[in-house]
Amino acid sequence: MEIKAILRAAKSQLNESNISEVDAEHLLAHVLGLTRMDLHNPVVLEATLLGISDQNIIEEQFFDLLDRRLNFEPLQYLTGIAGFRHLEIQVGPGVLVPRPESELLIDAVLLHIKNLPQPVSVVDLGAGSGALSLAVATEAPSSRVIAVEKSPEALVWLKKNVSHIAENVRVVEGDVHDVLDGIKCDVVIANPPYIRQGVRLPRDVEAFEPHIALFGGPTGLEIPQIFIDAAARLLKSQGVLVIEHGEDQSDEIAKLLSVDFIEVASHDDLVGRPRWSSAVRR
Ligand code: GLN
């Protein structure tokens, strides 16, 4: 098979559908079992192709995946992997693909944890694939992390990632609203569903990713309110909550936080949009 020709054809199809053409490289690398960089290394590529007994099968697999991508299935569902900080998180239908903007929130959490007496107890509310929990567990290895999730579909991915990456993360199946009754912790992290019901999302998100992880109720704040109440219940006095939200929600989130929290602060992402807030339990 002529790799360059295949890539050229795939990229032009993706372009026509306004999908990033680099996805062709991700998919081809995936079916060949290579990294995207290896695809551009003639020695590695040649050796890999020589080792394949039936190149037609690889080609068929690639074009099947390309068709699914052209139908707007998320790239990470097709490769089964999403990069998050230094981790490879397994994802697929039923769980939200971890977003790069959530990575920044982890920096703040790690900085805060470093200054506390160890071990620090951390609860991740609505853990999904486990990206946030596993980032904390691996980057602050002396912390004790509990990942809470209620969706049975997401729990499958969460358990898979925990068993591959950091078995010491405790997975608890339950509803944020009443989970871990009686437990007190030092830090709560959360990326709740916060999109206002009815807002149109990019096609691949809206058609394929779980709405339970995206939509936060009629105003988008009903579910974050439940998460904030749970954090207030679970945190020790002086405990810290770090919570993600939409860029137009920081004032409303601050208002919700001000009931039980002090030192409420909103933080920007890399392009200056206020995308998460932190607060200290009274
Ligand atoms: N930021 C996500 C998106 O791009 C939404 C995640 C969420 O609601 N927690 O769709």
Boltz pocket constraint, residues with backbone or C-beta under 6 A from the ligand:
constraints:
  - pocket:
      binder: B
      contacts: [[A, 99], [A, 191], [A, 192], [A, 193], [A, 194], [A, 195], [A, 201], [A, 205], [A, 213], [A, 214], [A, 215]]
      max_distance: 6.0
